């Protein structure tokens, strides 16, 4: 329980008034509360550090906490100063804002702590001065991304919902391969087949020595047609099955079909099917050969297996504007230099620069400093232009590249950090468990509140284990179902988990909290299993502690109320809105096995 | 919201606060003297209450989600969101998120009559002056939801319904299927257990 929530306790307790009129039992008395709470120059005492300033300084900004009457709430009469229980270091900056009118963001401070202080003192972050604003925005964005990352990881990872349907389990297995062995096997199998398929595509084109009937060399694909066909078929079948399974398991099929990965999947397997369908028509088969190029897209399926590839793709996507700029400026430069080059070389004989588009190739090769040498200027002007072209090429390309690189590096480091944080989370949680402190006063009040809720509903909190055991001991056999149905208004009286568990002919008498009209039906109970209320559950322990401070009666006593046993007659503890004095006893008492009537 | 109970007005936002927006939404309470005059709290108490609230909720604005979160921390075993929602509606009578008018000190310092009024207002979900069985069932179910699953004895499907039946048998004197405010207050005042319980949360500060 966060210690910070303690401040909300009075509210929660006050709102508990809403339970009173519907409570089935009288409320327990509350625990004893011994809480005591305390132009010129204004003294601001922030956690012991005293700041002083003129009243006018503060009132310059009347819509902040310090500048308005809101600060009166923090006035401490005994020492005649305003006391704030906040961070003095950050407060320094806030006070400086009043003095100088400019708010600064200290680089060494944590962004969330700073934001909280700003929110507390009612200062909006937009007024951070230009000198510090960029830094502030950057840090804030990083923080938000980190929180989102954490949330995503929390949500995605290891969320084993017991009620997940088969479809959801399958989808989870696809998305996070390390969640189960089956998923891991599937992951590796598909990876293997992708590699095999790509290798086959490559090897197909390697010359394999001359065939028996031919003079020239044939590629391996043409030599071992059947083998490659079988291999291709096998791979495509695996990919098809995988795609269909993903389609079935996807929570949102429409979104899945639109996603990039699924398009890659489809493009990877389409050529095969089209080839099957296509006849051996000459024109069409030419186009079909082109389609086989698309088989190389299978290599992109590896991006599901490799995080680095995904990061690269994501980087390119996020650097779209830089890439666009690069492309645009390159195009401009190419056109300019190609034109100049063409006209410069127009004069020379046997010039390779036959047209401006032909000069494009030269310009690109020169600007990227490749210099193949297939087209070379011969005139002097041509050579001058050529050298200018290569120099400017270096500049134009070098400019946007660092931006892309830094983007990639940032995203890559983020993913590294996410991995590290996940690894650290486990150790962090164990550490936190040790450090957990609790506020004793708050705890007693909180327990009293929970106790009131128990009284209102006439049920008690128990922990998981006790719940499970109580679940096990309750069951409804078919014959007793009809009898118990008169007890409960609906056939599925007890929770379904119990009906599945065992078939012993016994069930708990529901507490006295039954409608009046049902009294007579109690006589028809075959057996009533009553047992000791387990003392190990947390609520009872707390109630036990309670007893020292509060006088509650009959908490721990284990006795059998006569009311329960008197089966032939309606139970004495008829609930009248839970007002009867014996009903609390009944609730907490043990239940004893009573044989059949 | 604590402020509204203790009658320190604070802004209650019905809309979801966009975390990424840089402009923090704030709210300013009325002046201390004014509040002191209007409520039944002493100056010191107001100071303490407000300071505590301000520490938890620096921006001074509580929206329904914060509400639900706070409540879920108090009742971790169950699902407190429905009850928190009803509470939120009961407090936000003017539905415009602006200052809460005074009179919220009802819950802590008000007379029993005022407290019962407030409780009636809570139960009457559609604020039409009558509590129907459906409304009561919703409220009771939300209270039971707060208990969660692991209770002893086990919660059954029809437990809330039975509870509602009992309540109506007690409160609905003329058996017309609804409980009016007079029936409610009458019946509560005649019930000494309820009266005793109402006195319980006096000394909250």
Contacts between the chains, C-beta under 8 A, distances in Angstrom:
chain1	res1	chain2	res2	distance
A	1	B	73	6.3
A	1	B	76	7.5
A	2	B	73	6.3
A	4	B	55	7.7
A	4	B	56	5.9
A	5	B	56	7.7
A	5	B	70	6.4
A	5	B	73	4.8
A	5	B	74	6.9
A	7	B	2	7.3
A	7	B	52	4.1
A	7	B	53	6.5
A	7	B	55	5.9
A	7	B	56	4.4
A	8	B	2	5.7
A	8	B	56	6.2
A	8	B	70	4.9
A	8	B	74	7.6
A	9	B	74	7.7
A	10	B	2	6.2
A	10	B	5	7.6
A	10	B	6	7.2
A	10	B	49	7.2
A	10	B	52	7.8
A	10	B	108	7.8
A	10	B	204	4.3
A	10	B	205	6.4
A	11	B	1	5.9
A	11	B	2	3.4
A	11	B	5	5.4
A	11	B	6	7.7
A	11	B	70	7.9
A	12	B	70	7.4
A	12	B	71	6.9
A	12	B	74	5.1
A	13	B	201	5.3
A	13	B	204	5.5
A	14	B	5	4.7
A	14	B	6	7.8
A	14	B	107	4.3
A	14	B	108	5.4
A	14	B	201	5.8
A	14	B	204	5.7
A	15	B	5	7.0
A	15	B	87	5.5
A	15	B	107	7.2
A	16	B	201	6.4
A	17	B	107	5.8
A	17	B	115	5.6
A	17	B	118	6.9
A	17	B	119	6.1
A	17	B	198	6.8
A	17	B	201	6.4
A	18	B	87	6.9
A	18	B	90	7.6
A	18	B	118	7.9
A	18	B	119	5.6
A	18	B	122	4.7
A	18	B	123	7.8
A	19	B	143	6.4
A	20	B	119	6.7
A	20	B	194	5.5
A	20	B	197	4.4
A	20	B	198	5.7
A	21	B	116	7.4
A	21	B	119	5.4
A	21	B	123	7.8
A	21	B	167	7.8
A	21	B	171	8.0
A	21	B	184	7.2
A	21	B	188	5.5
A	21	B	194	5.7
A	22	B	123	8.0
A	22	B	136	7.8
A	22	B	139	7.4
A	22	B	140	6.3
A	22	B	143	7.2
A	22	B	163	6.8
A	22	B	167	5.6
A	23	B	193	7.5
A	23	B	194	7.5
A	23	B	197	6.5
A	24	B	163	6.9
A	24	B	166	7.3
A	26	B	193	4.5
A	26	B	196	6.4
A	26	B	197	6.4
A	27	B	196	7.4
A	27	B	197	4.2
A	27	B	200	5.5
A	29	B	200	7.0
A	30	B	200	5.4
A	30	B	201	7.0
A	30	B	203	7.6
A	33	B	203	5.6
A	35	B	205	7.3
A	37	B	44	6.7
A	37	B	45	7.9
A	37	B	48	4.2
A	37	B	205	7.2
A	38	B	44	7.1
A	38	B	47	7.7
A	63	B	28	7.5
A	68	B	28	6.3
A	69	B	31	4.4
A	69	B	32	6.6
A	70	B	28	6.0
A	70	B	29	6.5
A	72	B	31	7.2
A	72	B	32	4.5
A	72	B	47	7.9
A	73	B	29	7.9
A	73	B	32	6.1
A	73	B	46	7.2
A	73	B	47	5.0
A	73	B	50	4.4
A	73	B	51	5.9
A	73	B	54	7.3
A	74	B	47	7.4
A	74	B	51	6.3
A	75	B	47	7.4
A	85	B	55	7.2
A	116	B	58	6.1
A	118	B	24	7.3
A	119	B	24	5.3
A	119	B	26	7.7
A	119	B	58	4.1
A	119	B	59	4.9
A	120	B	54	7.0
A	120	B	55	7.8
A	120	B	58	3.8
A	122	B	26	5.3
A	122	B	28	7.7
A	124	B	22	7.3
A	124	B	23	5.5
A	124	B	24	5.5
A	124	B	26	8.0
A	125	B	22	5.4
A	125	B	24	7.2
A	126	B	22	5.7
A	126	B	23	6.5
A	144	B	19	7.7
A	144	B	20	6.5
A	446	B	74	6.7
A	449	B	74	6.7
A	450	B	75	7.3
A	452	B	200	7.9
A	453	B	75	7.1
A	453	B	143	7.3
A	453	B	146	6.2
A	453	B	147	6.6
A	454	B	147	7.6
A	456	B	143	6.2
A	457	B	143	6.1
A	457	B	144	5.6
A	457	B	147	5.6
A	457	B	151	8.0
A	457	B	159	7.9
A	457	B	163	7.5
A	459	B	144	7.7
A	459	B	147	5.6
A	459	B	151	4.2
A	459	B	152	6.8
A	459	B	153	6.5
A	459	B	155	6.1
A	459	B	159	7.7
A	460	B	151	5.9
A	460	B	152	4.6
A	460	B	153	7.9
A	461	B	77	5.8
A	461	B	147	6.7
A	461	B	148	7.3
A	461	B	150	6.8
A	461	B	151	6.2
A	461	B	152	7.7
A	462	B	150	5.1
A	462	B	151	6.2
A	462	B	152	4.4
A	463	B	150	6.3
A	464	B	150	5.9
A	466	B	150	7.4
A	466	B	152	6.7
A	467	B	149	7.0
A	467	B	150	3.9
A	467	B	151	7.5
A	467	B	152	7.4
A	467	B	154	7.5
A	470	B	152	6.2
A	470	B	153	7.5
A	470	B	154	6.5
A	471	B	154	7.0
A	474	B	154	7.1
A	488	B	156	6.2
A	488	B	157	7.8
A	488	B	158	5.7
A	489	B	158	4.6
A	489	B	161	7.0
A	489	B	162	7.6
A	490	B	157	5.7
A	490	B	158	5.6
A	492	B	157	6.6
A	493	B	156	6.0
A	493	B	157	7.7
A	493	B	158	7.8
A	494	B	154	6.6
A	494	B	156	6.5
A	495	B	154	5.8
A	495	B	155	7.8
A	495	B	156	7.3
A	498	B	154	7.9
A	508	B	153	5.8
A	508	B	154	7.7
A	510	B	153	6.2
A	510	B	156	7.1
A	511	B	153	5.5
A	513	B	159	7.3
A	513	B	162	7.0
A	513	B	163	7.6
A	514	B	162	6.7
A	515	B	162	4.9
A	515	B	165	5.4
A	515	B	166	6.7
A	516	B	166	8.0
A	516	B	169	7.6
A	533	B	152	7.0
A	537	B	152	7.4
A	575	B	166	6.6
A	576	B	166	8.0
A	576	B	170	7.6
A	577	B	166	5.3
A	577	B	167	7.1
A	577	B	169	7.8
A	577	B	170	4.7
A	577	B	191	7.4
A	578	B	166	7.5
A	578	B	193	7.8
A	579	B	191	6.9
A	579	B	193	5.2
